[in-house]
Amino acid sequence: MANAENVDRLLSVKKMVELTGLSESFFRVGWCQGRLKLPFVKLGKAVRVKQSEYIKWLDENSSGSAMKAGAY
């Protein structure tokens, strides 16, 4: 069994909306149209994103120095 410290937390679309200020439709439409290169996991009807993938996506798609410096 994996160590609890090594388990990647799964974020909901709602949580990502809270963290980024982007709309829920930004994520859902982006995935449906294939424009959003953020891997996700479907659990039944729920969509989740690994926190590590979310942070990587933010780093790759941000231009702010605070994001590049890891201040998130």
C-alpha positions in Angstrom: 0.0 0.0 0.0 1.3 3.5 -0.8 2.6 5.8 1.9 0.0 8.5 2.6 2.6 11.2 2.0 3.2 9.9 -1.5 -0.4 9.7 -2.5 -1.3 12.4 -5.1 -4.4 14.4 -4.0 -7.3 14.5 -6.5 -8.8 18.0 -7.2 -12.3 18.5 -8.3 -13.2 21.0 -11.1 -14.9 23.1 -8.4 -11.7 23.3 -6.4 -9.7 24.3 -9.5 -12.2 27.0 -10.2 -11.7 28.3 -6.7 -7.9 28.2 -7.0 -7.6 29.8 -10.4 -10.7 32.0 -10.8 -11.4 30.4 -14.1 -14.9 29.2 -14.9 -16.0 25.6 -14.7 -16.8 25.8 -18.4 -13.2 26.7 -19.2 -12.1 23.3 -18.0 -15.0 21.2 -19.3 -15.2 22.8 -22.7 -11.4 22.8 -23.0 -11.4 19.0 -22.3 -14.3 18.3 -24.7 -12.7 20.3 -27.5 -9.2 18.8 -26.9 -7.7 22.2 -26.3 -7.0 21.8 -22.5 -3.8 19.7 -22.1 -4.6 18.9 -18.4 -4.9 15.1 -17.8 -8.0 14.1 -15.8 -9.5 11.0 -14.2 -13.1 10.1 -14.4 -14.6 8.4 -11.3 -18.2 7.6 -12.4 -19.6 11.0 -13.3 -17.0 12.9 -11.3 -13.9 14.5 -13.0 -10.7 14.8 -10.9 -7.2 16.1 -11.7 -4.1 14.9 -9.8 -2.7 17.8 -7.8 0.8 17.2 -9.3 -0.6 17.4 -12.8 -2.5 20.6 -11.9 0.6 22.3 -10.5 2.6 21.2 -13.6 -0.1 22.7 -15.9 -0.1 25.9 -13.9 3.7 26.2 -14.2 3.6 25.5 -17.9 0.8 28.0 -18.6 1.6 30.9 -16.4 3.7 34.0 -17.1 3.7 35.4 -13.6 7.0 35.4 -11.7 5.2 34.3 -8.4 4.0 31.2 -10.1 7.4 30.4 -11.6 9.0 30.9 -8.2 6.7 28.3 -6.6 4.7 30.8 -4.5 1.4 29.0 -5.0 
